[in-house]
């Protein structure tokens, strides 16, 4: 079972919902919701696992079959990047819960892997690039063959464009820690949801672009002592990365 870091766990929550837990629910949940309990098309055909202490409910994240305020805590891990209407699903999560945890793949991971698919007719079933430019805000940008090839005109956007060009990302992703490859979002009471219809350019639209957060987490990862060995390997395997970081003034301990 999955667990949050010990300082983030909802120890006093009595009713805890896990939306789309699939085969790996969070520890301590009392209710598990899944809409596809048999085929598992979007979880690799794995079987739904329901803890003995929990109840399984069949339902959809955009229309949760619970009363308002039914849960003390709501988990939604690797769910919102799949849904058709993420703002509606987010509103439903806030309606039934008082606090919670949301996790999705980060744009850093999605765009890096997706760039290898640009020019093909195939794309993963993830529909959104999800990031949090501020503590209480969650932003969704459409994931498509077009948006995966788009970069903001700002320095962060151009830095990320050149980074992807300098590595084989399918290999390079393994040199980065999980917190760089996931968007992790904690909320209490309410949060702001913004669903965009295109890739934002912060220099033109005046709104935060996803590339600023991508650059920040990636550069921080490259100074993380815990992952030092992997980052040193990255620098040795892709020496152009070191030049690129210096060119853009991103000084780190290991690149």
Secondary structure, DSSP 8 states (H G I E B T S, - for coil): -B---GGG--TT-SSEEEET-TTS-BTT-SEEEES-SSS-GGGTT------TT-EEEE-BTTB--S-TT-BSEEEEES-TTT-S-HHHHHHHHHHHBSEEEEEEEBHHHHHHHHGGGTTSS---S--EEEEEEETTEEEEEE-SHHHHT---SSHHHHHHHHHHHHS-HHHHGGGS-HHHHEEEEEEES--EEEE-SS---HHHHSS--HHHHHHHHHHHHTT-GGGHHHHHHHHHH-HHHHHHHHHTT---S--
